[in-house]
Amino acid sequence: MRLLAKRDLGSSVTVDDGRTRVLISIGPLRFTATRGEAIQLAAAIVAAVDALAAEPQGLA
């Protein structure tokens, strides 16, 4: 993963202590999402990965 041309950023996804939000961390950035928002984001990521797989020179 990259952010501002920085390579190899760590990322994680967890659930908050109150079990009401998904916590998404990418490098120094932190995001929270509702269940629905997290599902929409996951679906968009899967669609993008599928599109890469369909390309002859898919990115790694």
mmCIF file of the N, C-alpha and C atoms, coordinates in Angstrom:
data_MODEL
# 
_entry.id   MODEL 
# 
loop_
_atom_site.group_PDB 
_atom_site.id 
_atom_site.type_symbol 
_atom_site.label_atom_id 
_atom_site.label_alt_id 
_atom_site.label_comp_id 
_atom_site.label_asym_id 
_atom_site.label_entity_id 
_atom_site.label_seq_id 
_atom_site.pdbx_PDB_ins_code 
_atom_site.Cartn_x 
_atom_site.Cartn_y 
_atom_site.Cartn_z 
_atom_site.occupancy 
_atom_site.B_iso_or_equiv 
_atom_site.pdbx_formal_charge 
_atom_site.auth_seq_id 
_atom_site.auth_comp_id 
_atom_site.auth_asym_id 
_atom_site.auth_atom_id 
_atom_site.pdbx_PDB_model_num 
ATOM 1   N N  . MET A 1 1  ? 0.835   -1.163 0.000   1.00 0.00 ? 1  MET A N  1 
ATOM 2   C CA . MET A 1 1  ? 0.000   0.000  0.000   1.00 0.00 ? 1  MET A CA 1 
ATOM 3   C C  . MET A 1 1  ? 0.886   1.234  0.000   1.00 0.00 ? 1  MET A C  1 
ATOM 4   N N  . ARG A 1 2  ? 0.425   2.312  -0.644  1.00 0.00 ? 2  ARG A N  1 
ATOM 5   C CA . ARG A 1 2  ? 1.192   3.561  -0.705  1.00 0.00 ? 2  ARG A CA 1 
ATOM 6   C C  . ARG A 1 2  ? 0.338   4.738  -0.271  1.00 0.00 ? 2  ARG A C  1 
ATOM 7   N N  . LEU A 1 3  ? 0.967   5.707  0.322   1.00 0.00 ? 3  LEU A N  1 
ATOM 8   C CA . LEU A 1 3  ? 0.352   6.982  0.655   1.00 0.00 ? 3  LEU A CA 1 
ATOM 9   C C  . LEU A 1 3  ? 1.383   8.058  0.390   1.00 0.00 ? 3  LEU A C  1 
ATOM 10  N N  . LEU A 1 4  ? 1.048   9.010  -0.458  1.00 0.00 ? 4  LEU A N  1 
ATOM 11  C CA . LEU A 1 4  ? 1.974   10.098 -0.775  1.00 0.00 ? 4  LEU A CA 1 
ATOM 12  C C  . LEU A 1 4  ? 3.354   9.572  -1.173  1.00 0.00 ? 4  LEU A C  1 
ATOM 13  N N  . ALA A 1 5  ? 3.354   8.590  -2.043  1.00 0.00 ? 5  ALA A N  1 
ATOM 14  C CA . ALA A 1 5  ? 4.567   7.978  -2.578  1.00 0.00 ? 5  ALA A CA 1 
ATOM 15  C C  . ALA A 1 5  ? 5.399   7.244  -1.529  1.00 0.00 ? 5  ALA A C  1 
ATOM 16  N N  . LYS A 1 6  ? 4.836   6.949  -0.385  1.00 0.00 ? 6  LYS A N  1 
ATOM 17  C CA . LYS A 1 6  ? 5.540   6.149  0.618   1.00 0.00 ? 6  LYS A CA 1 
ATOM 18  C C  . LYS A 1 6  ? 5.097   4.700  0.467   1.00 0.00 ? 6  LYS A C  1 
ATOM 19  N N  . ARG A 1 7  ? 6.066   3.818  0.375   1.00 0.00 ? 7  ARG A N  1 
ATOM 20  C CA . ARG A 1 7  ? 5.784   2.399  0.172   1.00 0.00 ? 7  ARG A CA 1 
ATOM 21  C C  . ARG A 1 7  ? 5.670   1.636  1.490   1.00 0.00 ? 7  ARG A C  1 
ATOM 22  N N  . ASP A 1 8  ? 5.088   0.466  1.355   1.00 0.00 ? 8  ASP A N  1 
ATOM 23  C CA . ASP A 1 8  ? 5.048   -0.514 2.445   1.00 0.00 ? 8  ASP A CA 1 
ATOM 24  C C  . ASP A 1 8  ? 4.437   0.023  3.739   1.00 0.00 ? 8  ASP A C  1 
ATOM 25  N N  . LEU A 1 9  ? 3.330   0.713  3.609   1.00 0.00 ? 9  LEU A N  1 
ATOM 26  C CA . LEU A 1 9  ? 2.630   1.181  4.800   1.00 0.00 ? 9  LEU A CA 1 
ATOM 27  C C  . LEU A 1 9  ? 1.868   0.020  5.423   1.00 0.00 ? 9  LEU A C  1 
ATOM 28  N N  . GLY A 1 10 ? 1.889   -0.037 6.715   1.00 0.00 ? 10 GLY A N  1 
ATOM 29  C CA . GLY A 1 10 ? 1.102   -1.040 7.401   1.00 0.00 ? 10 GLY A CA 1 
ATOM 30  C C  . GLY A 1 10 ? -0.371  -0.656 7.382   1.00 0.00 ? 10 GLY A C  1 
ATOM 31  N N  . SER A 1 11 ? -1.212  -1.648 7.458   1.00 0.00 ? 11 SER A N  1 
ATOM 32  C CA . SER A 1 11 ? -2.646  -1.385 7.528   1.00 0.00 ? 11 SER A CA 1 
ATOM 33  C C  . SER A 1 11 ? -3.298  -2.429 8.422   1.00 0.00 ? 11 SER A C  1 
ATOM 34  N N  . SER A 1 12 ? -4.427  -2.043 9.010   1.00 0.00 ? 12 SER A N  1 
ATOM 35  C CA . SER A 1 12 ? -5.171  -2.986 9.837   1.00 0.00 ? 12 SER A CA 1 
ATOM 36  C C  . SER A 1 12 ? -6.634  -2.584 9.855   1.00 0.00 ? 12 SER A C  1 
ATOM 37  N N  . VAL A 1 13 ? -7.467  -3.560 10.154  1.00 0.00 ? 13 VAL A N  1 
ATOM 38  C CA . VAL A 1 13 ? -8.904  -3.327 10.292  1.00 0.00 ? 13 VAL A CA 1 
ATOM 39  C C  . VAL A 1 13 ? -9.355  -4.066 11.541  1.00 0.00 ? 13 VAL A C  1 
ATOM 40  N N  . THR A 1 14 ? -9.999  -3.337 12.453  1.00 0.00 ? 14 THR A N  1 
ATOM 41  C CA . THR A 1 14 ? -10.493 -3.928 13.694  1.00 0.00 ? 14 THR A CA 1 
ATOM 42  C C  . THR A 1 14 ? -11.881 -3.359 13.985  1.00 0.00 ? 14 THR A C  1 
ATOM 43  N N  . VAL A 1 15 ? -12.442 -3.770 15.101  1.00 0.00 ? 15 VAL A N  1 
ATOM 44  C CA . VAL A 1 15 ? -13.739 -3.271 15.557  1.00 0.00 ? 15 VAL A CA 1 
ATOM 45  C C  . VAL A 1 15 ? -13.513 -2.475 16.836  1.00 0.00 ? 15 VAL A C  1 
ATOM 46  N N  . ASP A 1 16 ? -14.220 -1.349 16.988  1.00 0.00 ? 16 ASP A N  1 
ATOM 47  C CA . ASP A 1 16 ? -14.044 -0.548 18.197  1.00 0.00 ? 16 ASP A CA 1 
ATOM 48  C C  . ASP A 1 16 ? -14.575 -1.282 19.417  1.00 0.00 ? 16 ASP A C  1 
ATOM 49  N N  . ASP A 1 17 ? -14.202 -0.805 20.585  1.00 0.00 ? 17 ASP A N  1 
ATOM 50  C CA . ASP A 1 17 ? -14.584 -1.474 21.835  1.00 0.00 ? 17 ASP A CA 1 
ATOM 51  C C  . ASP A 1 17 ? -16.092 -1.547 22.027  1.00 0.00 ? 17 ASP A C  1 
ATOM 52  N N  . GLY A 1 18 ? -16.802 -0.546 21.536  1.00 0.00 ? 18 GLY A N  1 
ATOM 53  C CA . GLY A 1 18 ? -18.256 -0.548 21.674  1.00 0.00 ? 18 GLY A CA 1 
ATOM 54  C C  . GLY A 1 18 ? -18.965 -1.387 20.640  1.00 0.00 ? 18 GLY A C  1 
ATOM 55  N N  . ARG A 1 19 ? -18.195 -1.983 19.733  1.00 0.00 ? 19 ARG A N  1 
ATOM 56  C CA . ARG A 1 19 ? -18.737 -2.838 18.673  1.00 0.00 ? 19 ARG A CA 1 
ATOM 57  C C  . ARG A 1 19 ? -19.726 -2.097 17.772  1.00 0.00 ? 19 ARG A C  1 
ATOM 58  N N  . THR A 1 20 ? -19.493 -0.796 17.559  1.00 0.00 ? 20 THR A N  1 
ATOM 59  C CA . THR A 1 20 ? -20.395 -0.013 16.721  1.00 0.00 ? 20 THR A CA 1 
ATOM 60  C C  . THR A 1 20 ? -19.742 0.485  15.443  1.00 0.00 ? 20 THR A C  1 
ATOM 61  N N  . ARG A 1 21 ? -18.416 0.462  15.379  1.00 0.00 ? 21 ARG A N  1 
ATOM 62  C CA . ARG A 1 21 ? -17.698 0.987  14.224  1.00 0.00 ? 21 ARG A CA 1 
ATOM 63  C C  . ARG A 1 21 ? -16.541 0.072  13.844  1.00 0.00 ? 21 ARG A C  1 
ATOM 64  N N  . VAL A 1 22 ? -16.214 0.098  12.565  1.00 0.00 ? 22 VAL A N  1 
ATOM 65  C CA . VAL A 1 22 ? -15.025 -0.578 12.059  1.00 0.00 ? 22 VAL A CA 1 
ATOM 66  C C  . VAL A 1 22 ? -13.910 0.456  12.060  1.00 0.00 ? 22 VAL A C  1 
ATOM 67  N N  . LEU A 1 23 ? -12.753 0.097  12.582  1.00 0.00 ? 23 LEU A N  1 
ATOM 68  C CA . LEU A 1 23 ? -11.599 0.992  12.626  1.00 0.00 ? 23 LEU A CA 1 
ATOM 69  C C  . LEU A 1 23 ? -10.611 0.562  11.555  1.00 0.00 ? 23 LEU A C  1 
ATOM 70  N N  . ILE A 1 24 ? -10.266 1.486  10.666  1.00 0.00 ? 24 ILE A N  1 
ATOM 71  C CA . ILE A 1 24 ? -9.365  1.207  9.558   1.00 0.00 ? 24 ILE A CA 1 
ATOM 72  C C  . ILE A 1 24 ? -8.130  2.085  9.727   1.00 0.00 ? 24 ILE A C  1 
ATOM 73  N N  . SER A 1 25 ? -6.964  1.467  9.782   1.00 0.00 ? 25 SER A N  1 
ATOM 74  C CA . SER A 1 25 ? -5.700  2.194  9.918   1.00 0.00 ? 25 SER A CA 1 
ATOM 75  C C  . SER A 1 25 ? -4.852  1.920  8.691   1.00 0.00 ? 25 SER A C  1 
ATOM 76  N N  . ILE A 1 26 ? -4.344  2.994  8.093   1.00 0.00 ? 26 ILE A N  1 
ATOM 77  C CA . ILE A 1 26 ? -3.435  2.890  6.952   1.00 0.00 ? 26 ILE A CA 1 
ATOM 78  C C  . ILE A 1 26 ? -2.301  3.862  7.228   1.00 0.00 ? 26 ILE A C  1 
ATOM 79  N N  . GLY A 1 27 ? -1.122  3.307  7.544   1.00 0.00 ? 27 GLY A N  1 
ATOM 80  C CA . GLY A 1 27 ? -0.010  4.172  7.912   1.00 0.00 ? 27 GLY A CA 1 
ATOM 81  C C  . GLY A 1 27 ? -0.430  5.069  9.069   1.00 0.00 ? 27 GLY A C  1 
ATOM 82  N N  . PRO A 1 28 ? -0.232  6.381  8.936   1.00 0.00 ? 28 PRO A N  1 
ATOM 83  C CA . PRO A 1 28 ? -0.583  7.300  10.018  1.00 0.00 ? 28 PRO A CA 1 
ATOM 84  C C  . PRO A 1 28 ? -2.069  7.689  10.040  1.00 0.00 ? 28 PRO A C  1 
ATOM 85  N N  . LEU A 1 29 ? -2.818  7.263  9.044   1.00 0.00 ? 29 LEU A N  1 
ATOM 86  C CA . LEU A 1 29 ? -4.228  7.656  8.937   1.00 0.00 ? 29 LEU A CA 1 
ATOM 87  C C  . LEU A 1 29 ? -5.135  6.665  9.642   1.00 0.00 ? 29 LEU A C  1 
ATOM 88  N N  . ARG A 1 30 ? -6.182  7.180  10.273  1.00 0.00 ? 30 ARG A N  1 
ATOM 89  C CA . ARG A 1 30 ? -7.165  6.353  10.967  1.00 0.00 ? 30 ARG A CA 1 
ATOM 90  C C  . ARG A 1 30 ? -8.551  6.752  10.477  1.00 0.00 ? 30 ARG A C  1 
ATOM 91  N N  . PHE A 1 31 ? -9.368  5.759  10.149  1.00 0.00 ? 31 PHE A N  1 
ATOM 92  C CA . PHE A 1 31 ? -10.727 5.991  9.686   1.00 0.00 ? 31 PHE A CA 1 
ATOM 93  C C  . PHE A 1 31 ? -11.672 5.155  10.525  1.00 0.00 ? 31 PHE A C  1 
ATOM 94  N N  . THR A 1 32 ? -12.897 5.633  10.690  1.00 0.00 ? 32 THR A N  1 
ATOM 95  C CA . THR A 1 32 ? -13.943 4.809  11.284  1.00 0.00 ? 32 THR A CA 1 
ATOM 96  C C  . THR A 1 32 ? -15.064 4.710  10.264  1.00 0.00 ? 32 THR A C  1 
ATOM 97  N N  . ALA A 1 33 ? -15.771 3.602  10.289  1.00 0.00 ? 33 ALA A N  1 
ATOM 98  C CA . ALA A 1 33 ? -16.858 3.382  9.349   1.00 0.00 ? 33 ALA A CA 1 
ATOM 99  C C  . ALA A 1 33 ? -17.974 2.613  10.032  1.00 0.00 ? 33 ALA A C  1 
ATOM 100 N N  . THR A 1 34 ? -19.193 2.904  9.620   1.00 0.00 ? 34 THR A N  1 
ATOM 101 C CA . THR A 1 34 ? -20.314 2.089  10.079  1.00 0.00 ? 34 THR A CA 1 
ATOM 102 C C  . THR A 1 34 ? -20.222 0.737  9.394   1.00 0.00 ? 34 THR A C  1 
ATOM 103 N N  . ARG A 1 35 ? -21.038 -0.182 9.808   1.00 0.00 ? 35 ARG A N  1 
ATOM 104 C CA . ARG A 1 35 ? -21.057 -1.508 9.167   1.00 0.00 ? 35 ARG A CA 1 
ATOM 105 C C  . ARG A 1 35 ? -21.349 -1.353 7.679   1.00 0.00 ? 35 ARG A C  1 
ATOM 106 N N  . GLY A 1 36 ? -22.330 -0.568 7.331   1.00 0.00 ? 36 GLY A N  1 
ATOM 107 C CA . GLY A 1 36 ? -22.695 -0.377 5.928   1.00 0.00 ? 36 GLY A CA 1 
ATOM 108 C C  . GLY A 1 36 ? -21.589 0.269  5.117   1.00 0.00 ? 36 GLY A C  1 
ATOM 109 N N  . GLU A 1 37 ? -20.937 1.274  5.691   1.00 0.00 ? 37 GLU A N  1 
ATOM 110 C CA . GLU A 1 37 ? -19.825 1.928  5.001   1.00 0.00 ? 37 GLU A CA 1 
ATOM 111 C C  . GLU A 1 37 ? -18.672 0.958  4.771   1.00 0.00 ? 37 GLU A C  1 
ATOM 112 N N  . ALA A 1 38 ? -18.396 0.136  5.771   1.00 0.00 ? 38 ALA A N  1 
ATOM 113 C CA . ALA A 1 38 ? -17.307 -0.837 5.648   1.00 0.00 ? 38 ALA A CA 1 
ATOM 114 C C  . ALA A 1 38 ? -17.625 -1.873 4.570   1.00 0.00 ? 38 ALA A C  1 
ATOM 115 N N  . ILE A 1 39 ? -18.871 -2.290 4.493   1.00 0.00 ? 39 ILE A N  1 
ATOM 116 C CA . ILE A 1 39 ? -19.276 -3.249 3.455   1.00 0.00 ? 39 ILE A CA 1 
ATOM 117 C C  . ILE A 1 39 ? -19.139 -2.622 2.074   1.00 0.00 ? 39 ILE A C  1 
ATOM 118 N N  . GLN A 1 40 ? -19.555 -1.357 1.930   1.00 0.00 ? 40 GLN A N  1 
ATOM 119 C CA . GLN A 1 40 ? -19.415 -0.666 0.643   1.00 0.00 ? 40 GLN A CA 1 
ATOM 120 C C  . GLN A 1 40 ? -17.946 -0.545 0.244   1.00 0.00 ? 40 GLN A C  1 
ATOM 121 N N  . LEU A 1 41 ? -17.091 -0.190 1.197   1.00 0.00 ? 41 LEU A N  1 
ATOM 122 C CA . LEU A 1 41 ? -15.659 -0.069 0.915   1.00 0.00 ? 41 LEU A CA 1 
ATOM 123 C C  . LEU A 1 41 ? -15.072 -1.420 0.519   1.00 0.00 ? 41 LEU A C  1 
ATOM 124 N N  . ALA A 1 42 ? -15.433 -2.462 1.256   1.00 0.00 ? 42 ALA A N  1 
ATOM 125 C CA . ALA A 1 42 ? -14.928 -3.804 0.937   1.00 0.00 ? 42 ALA A CA 1 
ATOM 126 C C  . ALA A 1 42 ? -15.362 -4.232 -0.459  1.00 0.00 ? 42 ALA A C  1 
ATOM 127 N N  . ALA A 1 43 ? -16.605 -3.950 -0.824  1.00 0.00 ? 43 ALA A N  1 
ATOM 128 C CA . ALA A 1 43 ? -17.100 -4.311 -2.157  1.00 0.00 ? 43 ALA A CA 1 
ATOM 129 C C  . ALA A 1 43 ? -16.346 -3.546 -3.244  1.00 0.00 ? 43 ALA A C  1 
ATOM 130 N N  . ALA A 1 44 ? -16.060 -2.267 -2.989  1.00 0.00 ? 44 ALA A N  1 
ATOM 131 C CA . ALA A 1 44 ? -15.318 -1.465 -3.957  1.00 0.00 ? 44 ALA A CA 1 
ATOM 132 C C  . ALA A 1 44 ? -13.886 -1.982 -4.120  1.00 0.00 ? 44 ALA A C  1 
ATOM 133 N N  . ILE A 1 45 ? -13.267 -2.394 -3.020  1.00 0.00 ? 45 ILE A N  1 
ATOM 134 C CA . ILE A 1 45 ? -11.912 -2.945 -3.083  1.00 0.00 ? 45 ILE A CA 1 
ATOM 135 C C  . ILE A 1 45 ? -11.911 -4.255 -3.866  1.00 0.00 ? 45 ILE A C  1 
ATOM 136 N N  . VAL A 1 46 ? -12.875 -5.123 -3.592  1.00 0.00 ? 46 VAL A N  1 
ATOM 137 C CA . VAL A 1 46 ? -12.962 -6.395 -4.315  1.00 0.00 ? 46 VAL A CA 1 
ATOM 138 C C  . VAL A 1 46 ? -13.173 -6.144 -5.807  1.00 0.00 ? 46 VAL A C  1 
ATOM 139 N N  . ALA A 1 47 ? -14.024 -5.196 -6.164  1.00 0.00 ? 47 ALA A N  1 
ATOM 140 C CA . ALA A 1 47 ? -14.266 -4.886 -7.579  1.00 0.00 ? 47 ALA A CA 1 
ATOM 141 C C  . ALA A 1 47 ? -12.992 -4.380 -8.247  1.00 0.00 ? 47 ALA A C  1 
ATOM 142 N N  . ALA A 1 48 ? -12.231 -3.551 -7.553  1.00 0.00 ? 48 ALA A N  1 
ATOM 143 C CA . ALA A 1 48 ? -10.978 -3.040 -8.117  1.00 0.00 ? 48 ALA A CA 1 
ATOM 144 C C  . ALA A 1 48 ? -9.963  -4.164 -8.291  1.00 0.00 ? 48 ALA A C  1 
ATOM 145 N N  . VAL A 1 49 ? -9.865  -5.052 -7.321  1.00 0.00 ? 49 VAL A N  1 
ATOM 146 C CA . VAL A 1 49 ? -8.939  -6.183 -7.422  1.00 0.00 ? 49 VAL A CA 1 
ATOM 147 C C  . VAL A 1 49 ? -9.358  -7.095 -8.570  1.00 0.00 ? 49 VAL A C  1 
ATOM 148 N N  . ASP A 1 50 ? -10.649 -7.335 -8.716  1.00 0.00 ? 50 ASP A N  1 
ATOM 149 C CA . ASP A 1 50 ? -11.131 -8.146 -9.834  1.00 0.00 ? 50 ASP A CA 1 
ATOM 150 C C  . ASP A 1 50 ? -10.801 -7.489 -11.164 1.00 0.00 ? 50 ASP A C  1 
ATOM 151 N N  . ALA A 1 51 ? -10.912 -6.170 -11.249 1.00 0.00 ? 51 ALA A N  1 
ATOM 152 C CA . ALA A 1 51 ? -10.575 -5.451 -12.477 1.00 0.00 ? 51 ALA A CA 1 
ATOM 153 C C  . ALA A 1 51 ? -9.088  -5.589 -12.778 1.00 0.00 ? 51 ALA A C  1 
ATOM 154 N N  . LEU A 1 52 ? -8.248  -5.537 -11.747 1.00 0.00 ? 52 LEU A N  1 
ATOM 155 C CA . LEU A 1 52 ? -6.804  -5.745 -11.959 1.00 0.00 ? 52 LEU A CA 1 
ATOM 156 C C  . LEU A 1 52 ? -6.532  -7.142 -12.496 1.00 0.00 ? 52 LEU A C  1 
ATOM 157 N N  . ALA A 1 53 ? -7.208  -8.118 -11.941 1.00 0.00 ? 53 ALA A N  1 
ATOM 158 C CA . ALA A 1 53 ? -6.996  -9.504 -12.362 1.00 0.00 ? 53 ALA A CA 1 
ATOM 159 C C  . ALA A 1 53 ? -7.388  -9.688 -13.818 1.00 0.00 ? 53 ALA A C  1 
ATOM 160 N N  . ALA A 1 54 ? -8.337  -8.890 -14.305 1.00 0.00 ? 54 ALA A N  1 
ATOM 161 C CA . ALA A 1 54 ? -8.785  -8.989 -15.693 1.00 0.00 ? 54 ALA A CA 1 
ATOM 162 C C  . ALA A 1 54 ? -7.803  -8.324 -16.655 1.00 0.00 ? 54 ALA A C  1 
ATOM 163 N N  . GLU A 1 55 ? -6.933  -7.448 -16.145 1.00 0.00 ? 55 GLU A N  1 
ATOM 164 C CA . GLU A 1 55 ? -5.950  -6.758 -16.970 1.00 0.00 ? 55 GLU A CA 1 
ATOM 165 C C  . GLU A 1 55 ? -4.778  -7.682 -17.255 1.00 0.00 ? 55 GLU A C  1 
ATOM 166 N N  . PRO A 1 56 ? -4.234  -7.653 -18.473 1.00 0.00 ? 56 PRO A N  1 
ATOM 167 C CA . PRO A 1 56 ? -3.098  -8.519 -18.780 1.00 0.00 ? 56 PRO A CA 1 
ATOM 168 C C  . PRO A 1 56 ? -1.859  -8.215 -17.937 1.00 0.00 ? 56 PRO A C  1 
ATOM 169 N N  . GLN A 1 57 ? -1.655  -6.974 -17.541 1.00 0.00 ? 57 GLN A N  1 
ATOM 170 C CA . GLN A 1 57 ? -0.475  -6.623 -16.737 1.00 0.00 ? 57 GLN A CA 1 
ATOM 171 C C  . GLN A 1 57 ? -0.916  -6.159 -15.355 1.00 0.00 ? 57 GLN A C  1 
ATOM 172 N N  . GLY A 1 58 ? -1.783  -6.922 -14.679 1.00 0.00 ? 58 GLY A N  1 
ATOM 173 C CA . GLY A 1 58 ? -2.284  -6.541 -13.359 1.00 0.00 ? 58 GLY A CA 1 
ATOM 174 C C  . GLY A 1 58 ? -1.183  -6.142 -12.408 1.00 0.00 ? 58 GLY A C  1 
ATOM 175 N N  . LEU A 1 59 ? -1.445  -5.130 -11.605 1.00 0.00 ? 59 LEU A N  1 
ATOM 176 C CA . LEU A 1 59 ? -0.446  -4.641 -10.643 1.00 0.00 ? 59 LEU A CA 1 
ATOM 177 C C  . LEU A 1 59 ? -0.361  -5.583 -9.461  1.00 0.00 ? 59 LEU A C  1 
ATOM 178 N N  . ALA A 1 60 ? 0.789   -5.684 -8.879  1.00 0.00 ? 60 ALA A N  1 
ATOM 179 C CA . ALA A 1 60 ? 0.988   -6.540 -7.701  1.00 0.00 ? 60 ALA A CA 1 
ATOM 180 C C  . ALA A 1 60 ? 0.905   -5.717 -6.450  1.00 0.00 ? 60 ALA A C  1 
# 
